[in-house]
Amino acid sequence: MTTKGDCLQKSYYNRPSGIGNVNEDQPEVKVYPNPTSQVLNVEINSVTGGKMQVAVLNMLGQKLDAQPVINNKATLYVATLPAAVYLVECYNDGVKIGTSRFIKN
């Protein structure tokens, strides 16, 4: 209880609770070599099961290519793409599980 002048006011203090690691269950997506001119390798760690796929998108979000992931690895041939920055999105059973960026020389 606090008082200011003639007014009595009830004040509450909520102690913030701890926040756990928000990205704890997120898979690690590795893309290499980056930058690249011909081939891009993608590795997805800490995901088991399901039908996985990787897709290449331009910065407008347009899907340019998609490849299946086999043994948590995929190889994308990017030689025909113009030089720019692109996104690689990873999907497991149609649900996006990770995104990474790469530069095409």
ABEGO torsion letter per residue (X at the ends): XBBBEABBBBBBBBBBBBBBBAAAABBBBBBOBOBBAABBBBBBBGBBEEBBBBBBBBAAGBBABBBBBBGGBBBBBAAABBBBBBBBBBBBGGBBABBBBBBBX
